[in-house]
Amino acid sequence: MRPRSLEDCFVEFRRDIAIPGSAGVCDVGWFREFLVRHGGLKTLALPGREPQILGGVEAVQCYHFSQFLEWYLPAKRDASAGQIEEARVTLRRFNEWLLEAQAIEPEVFEENLESILGEDLSGGLEASPAEPGDDDESDEHAGFSIPVEQDFYVPGEYASTLSGEFTLTKVQKGILYGTLPGGGDEIGPILVDRTVSSGHRVGDRVHLSLGRAGGHWNLLSEGRRRE
């Protein structure tokens, strides 16, 4: 029988895949914490109890896995490279368990796996991988005079959405920051695929459509224009 809710999935996974002495990353506790605080999922908070995630496993989108590994663990948990790889192994286990429990379809399993493994299965976007340090060179040969419009994430239920031409103020691996015309506060972090962030530099002007999820923004679509 399929697990009834996402919370059931976490409980049953911990029961079925016991890791002696594990805590935090190893037992998917930090992943659940990320979903509650930054995943944009609906939760129920009762007095004296930790928030409970509402809804089924379909609330977890494939990009949640990469955001957890590439942004939340290093930026919010100061996780070491070893802890991040340990978490990657655990998420692979969790994804396999979801498929075996018939909680997700094979197509969703494959999408989740690509997100968990990152660049290893990124396909056409990485058909000609650049050598370390070659980001700027590949950027200059990317046909920058031609506008590009591409959807990266399927929008879910966001607290708010925002669209406009941003001037990028910070560019990090998988994360952008920017401001809109007329000044105002810096907007970010904007979580993006690493292939997106590697193609931009501080000062670039780019049209972004964003959805707010917890304390960050998800990229919905991006159209690049450089002067």
Backbone hydrogen bonds in HBPLUS format (Angstrom, degrees):
<---DONOR---> <-ACCEPTOR-->    atom                        ^
c    i                          cat <-CA-CA->   ^        H-A-AA   ^      H-
h    n   atom  resd res      DA  || num        DHA   H-A  angle D-A-AA Bond
n    s   type  num  typ     dist DA aas  dist angle  dist       angle   num
A0009-CYS N   A0005-SER O   3.07 MM   4  6.44 147.3  2.18 141.4 150.3     1
A0006-LEU N   A0055-GLY O   3.11 MM  49  6.40 168.9  2.12 145.8 143.3     2
A0009-CYS N   A0006-LEU O   3.02 MM   3  4.96 115.5  2.45  92.1 108.1     3
A0010-PHE N   A0006-LEU O   3.09 MM   4  6.52 155.2  2.16 152.7 157.7     4
A0011-VAL N   A0007-GLU O   3.05 MM   4  6.31 167.0  2.06 153.8 157.1     5
A0012-GLU N   A0008-ASP O   2.80 MM   4  5.94 169.9  1.81 157.3 160.2     6
A0013-PHE N   A0009-CYS O   2.84 MM   4  5.85 154.3  1.90 146.4 153.9     7
A0014-ARG N   A0010-PHE O   3.03 MM   4  6.17 164.3  2.06 147.3 151.5     8
A0015-ARG N   A0011-VAL O   3.07 MM   4  6.30 145.5  2.19 139.9 149.8     9
A0016-ASP N   A0012-GLU O   2.86 MM   4  6.03 157.4  1.91 148.5 154.1    10
A0017-ILE N   A0013-PHE O   2.75 MM   4  5.66 164.2  1.77 156.2 160.5    11
A0022-SER N   A0019-ILE O   3.04 MM   3  5.52 154.6  2.11 144.9 141.8    12
A0029-GLY N   A0024-GLY O   2.98 MM   5  4.82 119.4  2.36 162.7 161.0    13
A0030-TRP N   A0024-GLY O   3.17 MM   6  5.15 153.2  2.25 112.0 112.0    14
A0028-VAL N   A0025-VAL O   3.21 MM   3  5.42 154.6  2.28 122.8 120.0    15
A0032-ARG N   A0028-VAL O   3.04 MM   4  6.27 160.0  2.08 150.3 154.9    16
A0033-GLU N   A0029-GLY O   2.96 MM   4  6.18 156.6  2.02 144.0 151.2    17
A0034-PHE N   A0030-TRP O   2.87 MM   4  6.09 153.5  1.94 145.2 151.7    18
A0035-LEU N   A0031-PHE O   3.03 MM   4  6.32 157.2  2.08 147.6 153.1    19
A0036-VAL N   A0032-ARG O   2.97 MM   4  6.26 155.4  2.03 151.7 158.4    20
A0037-ARG N   A0033-GLU O   2.98 MM   4  6.16 164.0  2.01 153.3 157.1    21
A0038-HIS N   A0034-PHE O   2.74 MM   4  5.45 159.9  1.78 149.7 156.1    22
A0039-GLY N   A0035-LEU O   3.13 MM   4  4.09 138.5  2.31 104.3 111.3    23
A0054-LEU N   A0042-LYS O   2.85 MM  12  5.51 176.6  1.85 147.2 147.8    24
A0044-LEU N   A0052-GLN O   2.77 MM   8  5.14 149.7  1.86 143.0 153.4    25
A0052-GLN N   A0044-LEU O   2.87 MM   8  5.14 164.8  1.90 141.2 144.3    26
A0049-ARG N   A0046-LEU O   3.01 MM   3  5.47 157.2  2.07 142.9 140.0    27
A0059-ALA N   A0056-GLY O   3.11 MM   3  5.99 169.3  2.12 122.0 125.1    28
A0060-VAL N   A0057-VAL O   3.05 MM   3  5.81 162.2  2.08 121.6 125.8    29
A0064-HIS N   A0061-GLN O   3.00 MM   3  5.55 150.2  2.09 114.1 123.0    30
A0065-PHE N   A0062-CYS O   3.22 MM   3  5.95 144.1  2.36 116.6 123.0    31
A0067-GLN N   A0063-TYR O   3.01 MM   4  6.17 163.2  2.04 154.8 160.0    32
A0068-PHE N   A0064-HIS O   2.97 MM   4  6.06 153.1  2.04 143.2 150.2    33
A0069-LEU N   A0065-PHE O   3.07 MM   4  6.32 161.4  2.10 149.4 154.0    34
A0070-GLU N   A0066-SER O   2.78 MM   4  5.72 163.8  1.80 153.0 158.0    35
A0071-TRP N   A0067-GLN O   2.92 MM   4  5.24 145.1  2.04 130.5 137.9    36
A0072-TYR N   A0067-GLN O   3.01 MM   5  6.43 161.8  2.04 152.5 158.2    37
A0073-LEU N   A0068-PHE O   3.01 MM   5  6.10 162.3  2.04 162.0 163.6    38
A0075-ALA N   A0071-TRP O   2.85 MM   4  5.56 154.6  1.91 151.0 159.7    39
A0076-LYS N   A0072-TYR O   2.80 MM   4  5.07 150.8  1.88 133.1 142.8    40
A0077-ARG N   A0072-TYR O   3.19 MM   5  6.58 133.1  2.42 151.5 159.4    41
A0077-ARG N   A0073-LEU O   3.21 MM   4  4.82 135.7  2.42 111.2 122.8    42
A0079-ALA N   A0073-LEU O   2.92 MM   6  5.27 173.6  1.93 133.2 134.6    43
A0084-ILE N   A0080-SER O   2.99 MM   4  6.30 156.2  2.05 151.9 158.5    44
A0085-GLU N   A0081-ALA O   3.05 MM   4  6.29 158.4  2.09 147.6 152.7    45
A0086-GLU N   A0082-GLY O   2.93 MM   4  6.11 150.3  2.02 143.2 152.2    46
A0087-ALA N   A0083-GLN O   2.84 MM   4  6.08 151.6  1.92 145.3 153.0    47
A0088-ARG N   A0084-ILE O   2.89 MM   4  6.18 146.2  2.01 141.7 151.5    48
A0089-VAL N   A0085-GLU O   3.05 MM   4  6.35 154.1  2.12 145.6 150.9    49
A0090-THR N   A0086-GLU O   3.07 MM   4  6.37 157.0  2.12 145.0 151.3    50
A0091-LEU N   A0087-ALA O   2.85 MM   4  6.11 157.8  1.90 152.6 158.3    51
A0092-ARG N   A0088-ARG O   2.99 MM   4  6.24 150.7  2.08 144.3 152.2    52
A0093-ARG N   A0089-VAL O   3.02 MM   4  6.31 155.7  2.08 145.9 152.5    53
A0094-PHE N   A0090-THR O   2.82 MM   4  6.12 155.5  1.88 148.7 156.0    54
A0095-ASN N   A0091-LEU O   2.83 MM   4  6.00 160.6  1.87 149.1 153.7    55
A0096-GLU N   A0092-ARG O   2.94 MM   4  6.17 158.9  1.99 148.6 154.2    56
A0097-TRP N   A0093-ARG O   2.84 MM   4  6.08 153.2  1.91 147.0 155.2    57
A0098-LEU N   A0094-PHE O   2.91 MM   4  6.18 153.6  1.98 148.9 155.6    58
A0099-LEU N   A0095-ASN O   3.17 MM   4  6.47 152.8  2.24 143.8 150.2    59
A0100-GLU N   A0096-GLU O   2.95 MM   4  6.24 164.7  1.98 152.3 156.5    60
A0101-ALA N   A0097-TRP O   2.84 MM   4  5.99 147.0  1.95 148.0 157.3    61
A0103-ALA N   A0098-LEU O   2.85 MM   5  5.12 155.3  1.91 166.7 163.6    62
A0102-GLN N   A0099-LEU O   2.99 MM   3  5.01 157.6  2.04 106.1 111.9    63
A0108-VAL N   A0105-GLU O   3.05 MM   3  5.34 119.7  2.43 105.1 119.3    64
A0109-PHE N   A0105-GLU O   2.99 MM   4  6.33 157.9  2.04 154.6 161.8    65
A0110-GLU N   A0106-PRO O   3.01 MM   4  6.29 156.8  2.07 149.2 153.7    66
A0111-GLU N   A0107-GLU O   3.12 MM   4  6.40 158.6  2.16 145.1 150.6    67
A0112-ASN N   A0108-VAL O   2.87 MM   4  6.07 164.1  1.89 156.1 160.5    68
A0113-LEU N   A0109-PHE O   2.91 MM   4  6.09 156.4  1.96 147.8 154.7    69
A0114-GLU N   A0110-GLU O   3.06 MM   4  6.30 158.3  2.11 149.7 154.1    70
A0115-SER N   A0111-GLU O   3.18 MM   4  6.45 157.6  2.24 146.1 151.8    71
A0116-ILE N   A0112-ASN O   2.88 MM   4  6.16 153.3  1.95 151.4 159.5    72
A0117-LEU N   A0113-LEU O   2.90 MM   4  6.08 162.3  1.94 154.8 158.7    73
A0118-GLY N   A0114-GLU O   2.94 MM   4  5.91 124.9  2.25 136.7 150.0    74
A0122-SER N   A0119-GLU O   3.27 MM   3  4.95 172.4  2.28 109.5 107.7    75
A0126-GLU N   A0123-GLY O   2.95 MM   3  5.76 155.5  2.01 124.4 131.2    76
A0127-ALA N   A0124-GLY O   3.11 MM   3  4.82 156.9  2.17 114.3 109.8    77
A0134-ASP N   A0131-GLU O   2.97 MM   3  5.49 150.7  2.05 148.1 146.4    78
A0138-SER N   A0134-ASP O   2.97 MM   4  6.20 169.8  1.98 166.7 168.5    79
A0139-ASP N   A0135-ASP O   2.97 MM   4  6.07 146.4  2.09 143.6 153.5    80
A0140-GLU N   A0136-ASP O   3.05 MM   4  6.32 147.2  2.16 146.0 153.4    81
A0141-HIS N   A0138-SER O   3.28 MM   3  5.25 138.7  2.46  94.5 105.7    82
A0142-ALA N   A0139-ASP O   3.27 MM   3  5.22 157.6  2.32 110.4 109.7    83
A0146-ILE N   A0143-GLY O   3.10 MM   3  5.94 170.8  2.11 128.2 130.9    84
A0224-ARG N   A0148-VAL O   3.19 MM  76  5.62 132.8  2.42 138.4 148.0    85
A0150-GLN N   A0222-GLU O   3.28 MM  72  5.85 149.1  2.38 143.1 151.1    86
A0222-GLU N   A0150-GLN O   3.35 MM  72  5.85 152.3  2.43 142.5 149.7    87
A0152-PHE N   A0220-LEU O   3.45 MM  68  5.90 158.8  2.50 127.6 133.4    88
A0159-ALA N   A0212-ARG O   3.17 MM  53  5.61 146.1  2.29 154.5 153.9    89
A0212-ARG N   A0160-SER O   2.81 MM  52  5.36 174.1  1.81 161.4 163.4    90
A0162-LEU N   A0210-LEU O   2.98 MM  48  5.10 153.4  2.05 136.3 140.1    91
A0210-LEU N   A0162-LEU O   2.66 MM  48  5.10 169.1  1.67 163.4 167.4    92
A0164-GLY N   A0208-LEU O   3.08 MM  44  5.77 151.7  2.16 152.5 161.3    93
A0208-LEU N   A0164-GLY O   2.94 MM  44  5.77 158.1  1.99 167.8 161.7    94
A0166-PHE N   A0206-VAL O   2.80 MM  40  5.36 162.6  1.83 151.7 146.6    95
A0206-VAL N   A0166-PHE O   2.90 MM  40  5.36 156.0  1.96 150.3 157.7    96
A0167-THR N   A0179-THR O   2.86 MM  12  5.39 158.3  1.91 154.3 161.2    97
A0179-THR N   A0167-THR O   3.02 MM  12  5.39 152.5  2.10 138.3 143.9    98
A0168-LEU N   A0204-ASP O   2.94 MM  36  5.54 166.0  1.96 162.2 165.0    99
A0203-GLY N   A0168-LEU O   2.84 MM  35  5.15 161.0  1.88 136.8 143.2   100
A0169-THR N   A0177-TYR O   2.89 MM   8  5.52 155.9  1.95 122.6 130.7   101
A0177-TYR N   A0170-LYS O   3.06 MM   7  4.97 141.7  2.21 149.5 143.1   102
A0172-GLN N   A0175-ILE O   2.88 MM   3  5.01 171.2  1.89 161.9 160.8   103
A0175-ILE N   A0172-GLN O   3.15 MM   3  5.01 174.1  2.16 113.6 115.1   104
A0192-VAL N   A0174-GLY O   3.03 MM  18  4.98 167.7  2.05 124.4 128.3   105
A0176-LEU N   A0190-ILE O   2.93 MM  14  5.00 152.7  2.01 136.9 145.9   106
A0190-ILE N   A0176-LEU O   2.87 MM  14  5.00 154.8  1.93 154.6 158.4   107
A0178-GLY N   A0187-ILE O   3.03 MM   9  5.36 154.9  2.10 143.8 151.9   108
A0187-ILE N   A0178-GLY O   2.75 MM   9  5.36 174.5  1.75 160.9 162.7   109
A0217-TRP N   A0189-PRO O   2.93 MM  28  6.23 160.5  1.97 161.8 164.5   110
A0191-LEU N   A0217-TRP O   2.86 MM  26  6.18 159.5  1.90 175.5 168.7   111
A0196-VAL N   A0193-ASP O   2.95 MM   3  5.30 140.8  2.11 105.9 117.2   112
A0197-SER N   A0193-ASP O   3.23 MM   4  6.69 161.0  2.26 156.4 159.3   113
A0198-SER N   A0194-ARG O   3.00 MM   4  6.01 157.2  2.05 146.5 152.7   114
A0199-GLY N   A0196-VAL O   3.07 MM   3  5.38 148.1  2.17 106.6 116.2   115
A0200-HIS N   A0197-SER O   3.23 MM   3  5.49 164.2  2.26 114.7 115.0   116
A0204-ASP N   A0201-ARG O   3.09 MM   3  5.77 164.5  2.11 139.8 141.9   117
A0207-HIS N   A0223-GLY O   2.89 MM  16  5.06 155.6  1.95 164.6 156.7   118
A0223-GLY N   A0207-HIS O   2.86 MM  16  5.06 164.5  1.88 151.4 155.5   119
A0209-SER N   A0221-SER O   3.02 MM  12  5.20 156.2  2.07 151.8 149.2   120
A0220-LEU N   A0209-SER O   2.77 MM  11  5.33 164.7  1.79 159.3 157.8   121
A0221-SER N   A0209-SER O   3.37 MM  12  5.20 153.4  2.45 130.2 132.4   122
A0211-GLY N   A0218-ASN O   2.95 MM   7  5.16 153.1  2.02 144.2 152.4   123
A0218-ASN N   A0211-GLY O   2.75 MM   7  5.16 170.5  1.76 152.8 154.7   124
A0213-ALA N   A0216-HIS O   2.91 MM   3  5.63 164.8  1.94 152.3 157.4   125
A0216-HIS N   A0213-ALA O   3.33 MM   3  5.63 167.0  2.35 121.6 124.9   126
